């Protein structure tokens, strides 16, 4: 069997049908190449063969997160084979990686969120812009890639929401809180006009030259203000997304609603934040409850 044409068709399927990002497509292709060079026949193998392959990788030192990604790649591949009528069943349907323990996402306490959001200097155009960016990230849980691609017509501030394009080129609506709306409105009226250049188009957040901010620029911006705020940990933009979700779940938000706002394809991805909330409560009790460290009676 010649695997390369099959692999090429699978990659085409991921791009055109599944609409996956280039990074995900590359990772899935690498994972599949590793599978195809083994003795496993993708057209006839069963779930035990796939599980044995993953367990061998685990024994050799491959970390649980990579194993979980590989399993996702294999699920997509066997789904493709079903779609192409090359198989009748998907051998990964019932597989679960028992040794894969997801790393809990890091989040920021509400105290440090408040401190971080008030760090930018409101007397400067860039300070007004930075405050609007930080408020938007925390108020919406947007990914950095979604923030930097926002256009003016994506903002519906009078109706209290924005729209963005997430993974898989899927559009979603995300509500904005009143504080974030005020900060974005202030940026649009008083700061953005000062940043507009001759080649500026409709990107919402601009750099000092009138060009759209890059993902790297957002990362640097967040880290700069976190350092200025004296935050006790290294803070990056994705932690604002994690904090948005964790704080919602901890305060009783419906998990399905959080899933929609984050743009997760599966509720299982969102469920990690219930574990984060529980761990946070454990730490609070351990640190503050007067009988947390006493022996049981």
N, C-alpha and C positions, 0 to 999 in steps of 0.2 A: 504493500500500500504506500503510495506517495503522499506523505503528510503535508508538504508545502502548499499544494493547491487548496487542500482542506483548511489549512491555517489561514491562507489568504482570504478565503471565502468567509471564514469566521471573523476575521478582522473587519472585513467589509460589513458584515452583519452587525458588529458592535458599533460601528460608526454610523451606518445608515438607518438601521432598525432600532437599535438600543439607544442611540444618540449619546454614547458615553464620551467623556472628556478624553483628549489625546493622552493624558497621563495614565488614566485608567486603562485605556486600550493597550498602551505599551506594556503596562504591568501584567495585564491578562495574557498578552501574547507571550511574554517571557515565561509566565507560569505554565502555559500550555506547551511551549517548546520543551520545558523540563519534563512534562508528563509524556510527551510523544517519543522521547528518546529512551524511555523505559520499555520493558517487555509487555506493558499493558496495551491491549488492543481496544481503542476507544469505541469501536463498533460492537464489541461483544462483552466487555468487562462488566463486573457487577460492583455493588457498593463496597464489598469487602476489599476488593483490589484497590479501590481509591483510598479507603481508610488505611490500608496497610502502607500505601505510598506516603500518606501524610504522617503516619506514625514513624516511619523510617526517617522522614525529614525532621520530625520533632526530636528523635533520638540523636540525630546528627547536629542538633543545636539551632535549628530554625525556630525563631521566636513565635509565640502564639498569634500575634497580630498578623504576621506574614502567612501563617498557616490558614488563618481565617480568610485572608484575601485570596489565597490559592484556592480554597474551597469555593469561594464566590466565583472565581474564574472558571473552575470546573463545572459549576452549576450552569453558568452562562453557556459554556461550550456544549454540554450535553443537551441543554435546551435548544441550541442551534441545530444539533444533530436531529432532534425530534422534529424541528421545524422543516428540516430538509428531508424528512422521511428516511433517514439513515439509521434511526433507532426507534424502537417502540416504547422504551421506558427511559427514565432519567435515573441512573444509579445513585445520584447524589440527593435524591428527594428526602430520604430518611436519615441522612448523615448529620451528625452533630459532633463537633470536635470537643470532646470532654476535657481535654487539657488546655483549651484556650480560655483564659480568663481575661476579659477585656480590661484594659487599663482605664481606671476612672478618670474622666476629664478634669483638668484643674480649673477651678473657678475662683473668683475674687469675692471677698466679703463685701457686704453692702456698705460698710464703713469706708473701705478703700475705693469702692466704686464712686461714692459721693466725693471723696477727696480728689480722685483722678479727674472727674468731670468738671471740677471747678478750678483745675490747675491752669488751663490756657488763659492768656492775658486778653480780657475782653476789650482792651483799648486799642488793639491792633487788628488789622484785617485778617492776618494769619491766625491770630488767637481766636477770633470769632469763627473762622473756618474750622479750626481744630476742635473747638467746643462742639460745633454742629456735627462733626464727624464722630466724635466720641459718644455724643448723645444718641446719634442714629444707630451706631453699632450696638450699644447696650439696649436701646429701646426696641430694636427689631430682630436682633440675632443674625443679621446678614453676614454672609461670608465676605471676606475682603474682596474677592473677585466679583461679587455681586455689587458691592458698594462702588467700586471704581468704574463700573459700567453703567451706573445710574445716569439717565438722561432727564432733562428738565420735564419732559412730558410724562415721565414715570412718577412724578410727584403729584399727589392729590391732597395737598395739605388742608384745604378747606373741608374735605370729607374725611380727613384723619387717617389716610393710608398712603402707601407707595406700592408700586409694582416692580418686580425684578425678575430677571432671568436666571434660574438656578441650574443645577446639574441636570444633564439630559436635555438642555435647552427648554426646560419647563418654566412657564411663567406662573408666578403666584402673587397674591396680594397680602401685604403685611401691614397691620395697624401701627400707627405712631401715637405715642403719648403726647400730652399737652406740652411738657417741657421740651421734648425733642422737636415738636412742631415750631415752638417759639424760637428755638435756637437755629433751626434751618431757615425759617422766615427771616430772621435777622441777618443770617449769612447771605441769603439771596438778595436782600434789599441794600445792605450796607457794605458787604465785603466782596462778594463775587463780582459786582460791577468794576471794582478796583483791580481785580485780577485778570479780567478779560483782555485778551490780546487780539491781534489782527487775524489769527488763524483759529481762534476759539470757536467751537461749535456749540453743541448742546449738552456736553458733559456737566454734571452737577458740581463736582468737586474739582477745583483747579489748583495747579501749583502757581508759583509767583510769576511764571512765564506765560500763563494763560492756557497751559496744556492740561489734559486730564492727569490726575494723580495716578501714579503706578502703585502696584501692590507693595513693592518694596518701600515706597515712600510712606504708605500707611503704617507699615510695620515700624519704620523708624520713628514716625510721629507718635505712635502709641508708646513706644519704649521711652522716648524722650520725656513725655509728660509723666510717665510712671516714675522715672528717676527723679524728676522735679518734685513729684508729690511725696517722695520718700517711701514708696511702696516697699514692703519687706520681702518681696519676691519679684522675679523677673516676669514681667507682664507682656504678653503679645496679643494681637487683635483677636485671635480665635478664643482667647480666654473670656473676652466680652460676650461672645456668642454662647460659650458654655455657661457663663454666669447668668445671662438672660434666661436660658432654659432651666437651669437649676433653681433660680429664685422663683420662677413661675411655678414649677412643680412643687417646691417646698411650701408655697403659699396656696396650694390646692387647685392649681389650674388643671383643666381637663387635658389629659395626655394627647388625645387626638388633635385638639386645638394647637398644642405646642408642636406636634408633628407637622401640621400644615404650615405653621409660621416658619419653622426651620427648613421646610422643603425636603423632609426625609421621605424616601420612597417607601420605607417599611417602618411600622410602629416599633419593631424590635430595636431599631437604632435609637429611637427616642427614649425607650425604656431605661437606658443606661442612666438617665438623669434621676430616676426614682432611686437608684442605688446611691448616687451621689448625695441626694437629699437625706437618705437614711444614714449614710456615713457621717454627714455633717451634724445631724442630730446627735449621733453617738458621741462625737467629739465635744459638742456643747454640754451634754449631760456629764461626761467625764470631767470636764474642766470646771463646771459650775455647780453641779448638784452636791449638796452637803454630805450625802451618803453614798456617793458614787464609788468611793474608795474604801468603804467599810466592809467588813466580812458579813455575809448574810447571817441572820439570826436563826 
